[in-house]
Amino acid sequence: MLRALRPYLNAFLLGFVVTFVIFLFVRFNASDVVLGLVIGAVGGGAALALYIYLNRKFGRQEEVYDRDGNPVRR
């Protein structure tokens, strides 16, 4: 059921974030909002880099199969 709701949840979250950013521009000084967005983007990039590093270090190796369905070692 969650798989069927995922596109709707993604659309809701996208609309929420866009509306919230517009609200911040209306409510606060634009330079403060841009600074917050830049800091958030840097934090998100750092979290993404950490996730990729940890996934490669501790993640499960993907099984690769040949045409006959036999596992192939890398």
N, C-alpha and C positions, 0 to 999 in steps of 0.2 A: 504494500500500500504506500509505503514511503517513497518508493521509486516512482509511482504515479504522481505523487504530490511534489516531487522535487522541482520540476520546471515552474510550478506555481510559486513555490517558496523562493526560488531564485529570482523570479520576476518581482515578488513582493519585496525582497531584501534590496534589490537594485533600486526600485522606486523609493524605498525608505531612505537609503543612503543618499540618493540624489536630492530628495526633498529636504533631508536634514542638512546637507551642505548648503543648499539655497537658503534655508532658514538661518544658518550661521552667518552667511554673507549679509543678510538683512539685519540680523540682531547685533552683530559685532563689527568691529573694524575689519576691512578686507585684508589688510596686511597680517593681522593676527590669525585669520582663518587660513590664509595661504601658508603661513609659518606652521600652523598645526597640521595642514595637509602634507607639507614637506617632511615634517618630523614623523608623521604616521607612515609615509611612504618609505622613509629610511628604516623605520622599525619593521615594517612589513618585509622589506627586502632582506634585512638581517635575519628575520625569522625564516624566510624562504631559503636563504643560504644555509642556515643551520639545519633545517629540515632535510634539504638535499644531501648535505654532508652526512647526517646521521642515518638517512635512508640507505646511502651507498655503503656506509661502514657496517651497519647492523641489520640492514634489510635482507630479506630472503632472496636468494638467487632464483631468477626465473628459469623455468625448464624450457629448453629449446629442443624441438623435435624435427627430425628429417621428414622426407615425403612419406616414408613407410610408417611413421608414428613412433619411431625409436628415439629415446632421449639422446641428445648429442652433448658431449662434454666440451667445455670451452677451455 
